[in-house]
Amino acid sequence: MIVLKKILCPVDHSECSYLALKYAISLALKDEAKLYLMHVIDTRLYDTEIYKFSPYKLDEIDMNKIHEDLIKSLPEGTMDVLEVETIVIKGIPFHETINAATEIGADLIVIGTHGRTGLSHVVMGSVAEKVVRKASCPVLTVRMPSPIPCTD
């Protein structure tokens, strides 16, 4: 039987990442695992022309506020029944997720995927896809339910 002790769940505050968080909490409760909530501040966004005139600079980002926001993303009472730790780091999301999983010795990564295809996938890439390919532990990807049922 597989018993999970450490679960890493990256949260980007999208609806999809909140759904993945629900799965992570459920799995953590089942095995009394420690849950690591992670948010990566994508440094690539601050290297582009579009952000040159942004009022926010990478060094001025309030890391404590981001830690608080991660805790607020948990359903009420979660902290009473689970051990939860937050990780906030600057870098490239897929790379930092893989590094954090290795560093903490995660048994599982639970990550939301937007399911982009076509041009948006080529342009945006897929953090979840890269994590699945490169992580040293199992990865559970969670997609939003499709509004239109698939027919084969």
C-alpha positions in Angstrom: 0.0 0.0 0.0 1.2 3.5 -0.9 1.2 6.0 2.0 1.7 9.6 1.1 3.7 11.7 3.7 4.4 14.9 1.7 2.2 16.4 -1.0 3.2 19.5 -3.0 0.5 21.5 -4.6 1.5 24.5 -6.7 -1.2 27.3 -6.6 -1.4 30.1 -9.1 -4.8 31.3 -7.8 -6.6 30.1 -11.0 -9.8 28.1 -10.7 -7.9 25.1 -12.0 -5.3 25.3 -9.2 -8.0 25.6 -6.6 -9.6 22.4 -7.9 -6.2 20.6 -7.7 -5.9 21.9 -4.2 -9.1 20.1 -3.3 -7.6 16.9 -4.5 -4.4 17.5 -2.6 -6.3 18.2 0.6 -8.4 15.1 0.2 -5.3 12.9 -0.4 -3.4 14.6 2.5 -6.3 13.9 4.9 -6.5 10.3 3.8 -2.9 9.6 4.7 -2.4 12.4 7.3 0.3 13.8 4.9 1.9 17.2 5.2 0.6 19.5 2.5 3.0 22.0 0.9 1.3 24.9 -0.9 3.6 26.6 -3.4 3.4 29.8 -5.4 6.1 30.7 -7.9 6.5 34.3 -9.0 7.4 33.9 -12.6 10.5 36.0 -13.1 10.2 35.8 -16.9 7.2 38.1 -16.7 9.4 40.9 -15.4 12.0 40.5 -18.2 9.6 41.6 -20.9 8.8 45.0 -22.4 5.2 44.8 -21.2 6.2 45.0 -17.6 8.9 47.7 -17.9 6.4 50.3 -16.8 4.6 48.3 -14.2 4.3 50.0 -10.8 5.5 46.7 -9.2 9.1 45.6 -9.3 10.2 42.1 -8.6 12.1 43.1 -5.5 9.1 45.0 -4.0 6.7 42.1 -4.1 5.4 41.4 -0.6 6.3 37.8 0.0 4.4 37.7 3.4 1.2 38.7 1.6 1.6 35.9 -0.9 2.1 33.4 2.0 -1.1 34.7 3.6 -3.0 34.4 0.3 -1.9 30.8 0.1 -3.3 30.1 3.5 -6.5 31.9 2.7 -7.0 29.7 -0.3 -7.5 26.7 2.0 -11.0 25.8 3.0 -11.8 26.9 6.6 -10.7 24.4 9.2 -8.0 22.8 7.0 -5.2 24.1 9.2 -6.9 22.4 12.2 -6.7 18.9 10.7 -3.6 19.1 8.4 0.0 20.2 8.7 0.4 22.8 6.0 3.5 24.7 4.9 3.7 27.5 2.3 6.5 28.0 -0.2 6.9 31.2 -2.1 9.8 31.5 -4.5 10.8 33.5 -7.6 11.8 31.7 -10.7 10.4 29.7 -13.6 7.3 27.8 -12.4 8.0 24.3 -13.7 11.6 24.4 -12.7 10.9 25.6 -9.2 8.1 23.1 -8.7 10.4 20.2 -9.6 13.2 21.6 -7.4 10.9 22.1 -4.4 9.5 18.6 -4.8 13.0 17.2 -4.7 14.1 19.4 -1.9 11.2 18.5 0.4 11.1 14.8 -0.7 7.6 15.0 -2.0 5.7 11.7 -2.5 3.3 13.4 -4.9 2.8 16.6 -6.8 -0.9 17.6 -7.4 -1.1 20.3 -10.1 -3.8 21.9 -12.1 -3.6 22.0 -15.9 -5.6 24.4 -18.0 -5.6 21.9 -20.9 -4.5 24.5 -23.5 -4.1 23.2 -27.0 -3.0 24.5 -30.4 -1.3 27.9 -30.6 -2.0 28.9 -27.0 -0.2 25.7 -25.9 2.7 26.5 -28.1 3.0 30.1 -26.9 2.2 29.6 -23.2 3.7 26.1 -22.9 2.4 23.9 -20.1 3.8 24.0 -16.6 2.0 20.9 -15.7 3.3 19.0 -18.8 6.9 20.0 -18.0 6.4 18.9 -14.4 5.0 15.6 -15.4 8.0 15.0 -17.8 10.7 16.0 -15.4 9.6 15.4 -11.8 11.2 12.6 -9.9 8.0 11.7 -8.0 4.5 10.9 -9.3 2.3 13.8 -10.5 -1.4 14.0 -10.4 -2.8 16.5 -13.0 -6.2 18.0 -12.5 -8.2 19.5 -15.3 -11.4 21.6 -15.1 -14.4 19.6 -16.1 -15.3 20.1 -19.7 -18.6 22.0 -20.2 -19.3 20.0 -23.3 -19.3 16.2 -22.9 -16.8 14.4 -25.1 -18.4 12.0 -27.7 -16.3 9.3 -29.4 
